[in-house]
Amino acid sequence: MPNTESLNPRFSDIDSWPTIEAVEAMLEGQMSAIASIKSQTQQISEAAEAAAARLQNGGRLVYVGAGTSGRVAVQDGVELGPTFGWPSERLLYLMAGGIDALVHSAEGAEDDADDARSRVRESGVSADDVVIGVAASGRTPFTIAALNAANDAGALTIAIVNNAGTDLLRAAQYGLLAATGSEAIAGSTRMKAGTAQKAILNLLSTAIMLRLGRVYRGLMVDMVISNDKLLNRAFGIVRALSNCSEAVAMEAVGLAQNDIKAAVLIALGKDPAAAAQLLREHNGILRDAVETLDRNPS
């Protein structure tokens, strides 16, 4: 399998092709990028379970990367708050070149291993944290150094790469490989490699949230209610999970101060204080709390 930097002779004249042919060829590449993940489902699930076990102790999700890979990693992290109610203080982004590199290229920063080690140390990465390093090449010094430093601090480390047999895979406790091969535009890892990275991150972080009880019966029960659309969605979630009327759902969400999990328990007959206590007793996992009600309906 060629690596992500190699030139594919098939595309050597892509700039002269009719646009429709170029687009179709690039789409083919996107589809193959997703297919490359199929072999990784077992590793992704094992990494998610290990990560969830660490995060139950109050640790952080730490995303590490440079350039395109770093931007893809940050994109995954910022969606966890609105979708799953993941607290911003439990997210950390170690982007080569700093957060400014999200919008301004800082490609040289990817070689600064000393900066990576310093930032891991200064951020207080510990055994409760989960550190996810993303690099298409698998050879980025910044990302490798960050994962090695995180290992030294006792954190759980996960790597997402697109080239086999690389140092980043070896540095991680869980290595996830999407061998996407050469790109239609040589070295442009924003194409196939970036697509595969984003898909793996989607699967990994969502599986972590599943194991942490932030989804119940396929619904986002830790969703942050930040606008009218999401408030109406919350009413629908409470109705679906408690089989109550719209009026009861609206009242329950209000009494729960927009906490969907508590609102479900209120709609099922608990008062707000009892709902909050029941969730605390079950580590915030709504399924366990509801099953307790089913066993003890009084």
N, C-alpha and C positions, 0 to 999 in steps of 0.2 A: 504493500500500500504506500503510495507516495505521501510525503508529508505536506503540511499546509502551505509551505513556502515554494514548493516545486511548480514548474511550469508544465501545464498539460498541453501537449502539442495540438490536441483537438481544438483548442481555443486560441491558437496563435494568431489567427486573422479575425477574431471576433469583432474587432472594431470596423471591419468592412462588411460584415454580415447585414442582411436586412434586419431591422429592429425586431420584428416579430420572431425571427429565428433566435436572436440573442436572448430575448426575454424567455422563450420556451426552454432554451438550454439552461438558463439560470434557474428557472422554476424546477427543472429536473434535478438540479443540484440541491435546491432547498428540500425537495422530497427525499433525496438520498440522505441528507443530513439528519432528518427525523428518523429514517430507517436505521441509521447507524447507532441509535440509542437502544434498540430492542435488546441487544446483548447485555445491557447494563441494568436491567430492571431489578435483578436480585441484589446487586451491589448498591443501587440507589435505596432500596427498601431497608437494607441492613444499616446503611449510613443514617437514614432518617430515624430509625429506631434508636440507634446509639445517640444521635443528637438530641432526640426528645428526652431521653433518660438524663442527659446532662442538664438540659435546660429546665427541667423540673425543679432544679435546685436554685433557680433564679439567675442563671447565667445569661450571657449575651450571644447573639448571632453576629459574627464578625466576618465581613466580606472583604476580600483582598484581591487586588488586581491592578493592571496597568493598561492604558489605552482602551481599545475596544472591549477587551475582556473585563476590565474594571468597570466600564460603563454598564455593561450587561449585568454584572453582579450587583451594582448599586440599584439598578432598575428593579431587580427582584426584591431587594430589601425594602425599598420605599413603599412597595405595594402591600407589605405585610401589616402595616398599621391600619389602613382603611378596610382591608378585606377581613383580617382576623383579629383586629384589636391588639396587635403586638406592640408593646410599649416602645416609644422611640428611644428611651433610655436603655433599652436592651438590644439596641442595634448599634454597630460600630462599622465605619467604612474606612479601610486603610487603602486609599487610592494612591498609587505612585504619582507624585507631583501634587498631592493634596486634592481637596474637593474641587478646586478651580480647574483641575484637569478633566472634569466632566464636560466642560464646554470649550476649553482651550487645550490644544495638543501640548503634551509635555512628555513626549516619547523618550527623551533621554533619561527621565526619572526612573524608568524601568530597570536601569542598571545599578541603582543605588541600594545595594544590599544593607549598608550601614544604616541608612534612613529607615528601612523596614524594621530592622532589629530594634532601633531606638523607639520607634512608634509602638511596637508591640509592648516593649517594656514600660514606656510612659503611659500607655493605655491601661496598664494593670491587668493584662490578659491572664486568666487563671484557669484552674481545673474545671470550673463550672461553665466555661465558655466553649463555643463551637466556632471554629475558624474555617472558612470556606475560601480556598484560593482558586482563582480561575485564570488560565493562560492557555491560549491555543497552542503555542509552541511547546509548552511544558518546560521551557528553559529560562523563563524570565527571572533574573536574579532577585529583583525586589520581592516577588511572590514566593519564591523558594525560601529566601531568608526569613520572610515573615512566618511561613509555616514551620520552619525549623525552630524559630524562636518560640512559637506557640507550643510546639511539642515540648520544649524545655520547660515551659511554664505549666505543663500538665494539661493543656487544653486538648479537646478532641479536634482533629484536623481532617479536612476533606479537600480533595483536589478534583477539579474538572478540567480536563485537557483534551486536545485533539490529535496528539502524537504519542504513539506508544514508546515505552522504554525510556522515558524522560525523567529528569531529576525531580520535577514537581510530583509526579506519581510516586516516586520513591520516598519523598518527604512526608507524604500524607498517610494517615492511618487508614483512610478509605479513599481509594483512587477510582475516579469515574472517567472512563475513556470513551469518547465519541470519535472514532477514527474516520473523519470526514474526507481526508485526502486533499489533493490539490484543488484550487479554486478556479473558477472560470476566468477570473482576473488574478493572476499569480500573486500570492501573498496577501490578498485582501480578505482577511479573516473576519471582516464584518459580514461576509456572505455565509457560506455553509457552516463554518466553524462557529460563528456568532449565533446562528440559528440553533445549532445543536446545544450550545452552552445555555442559551435562554430556556430551551425546552427542558434540559436536565435540571436547571435551577427551579423552574416551575414545578416539576415533579418532586424534587427533593424538599423544597420549602413547604409545599402543600402537604406532602406526606408527614412532615414534622408537625405541622399544625393539626393534622388528623389525630396523630398519636397524643398530642397535648390536649385533646378534647375541645378544640376550637371550631369543630364542625360536628353537627348532630343531625342525623338522618338527612345528610346531603345539604344542609343549610348552614349559612354562616352565622352562627349564634354568638360570636364575639365581634361581629361587624360594628364599626364605629358609625353611629347615626349622626351625620354631619350636614344633612340637607333634607328637604321635604321628600325627595324621591326615596332616600334611604329610610326615612321615618315610615313612609307607607310600606316599604319593603319589610321593615321590622314588624309592623302590624300583621302583615301576611305571614311572616315566619311564626309569630306567636299563635295565630289562628291555626296554622297547619300543624303545629306541634302539640296544641292543647285541645283542638277541636272546639274552640269557643267562638262566640260571635265577634263581629268586628268591634262592637261597642266594648265588650269585655277586654279584647286585645288592646284597644286604645287606652282604656283605663289602666290595665296592667303595665303597659310600657311607661305610662306616666308615673305610677306608683313606684316602679323599679328605677326611675330616673334614667331611662333609656338603656338599662342593662337588659339585653334580650333574654339571657339565661334566667335571670331573676323574674322577668316578666312572664316567662313560660310557667314557672312554678307558682307565681301568683295567680295566673289564669287557671291553674290546676287546683287552686284552693288554699294556698299558703298565704299568710300575711307577709309583708315585705321583710320584716326582721327574720322570720322563720325561713323564708326563701334564701336570704343571704347566708344564714347559718348553715343551711343544708348544703349550699354550694361550697362553703368553707370546709365542711366535713368531708367533701368528696373532691377536694383539690380543684374545684371549678369545673369538673366534668359533668355536664348536664345529663348525659345518659345514665350515669351512676345515680345521680340524684333522683331522676324520674323513676328508675327501677326501684329505688328505696320506697318511693310513694306507692308504687304498684304492689310492693310486698306488704306495706303498712298503710293501707288507705285511710286509716283514721288520722 
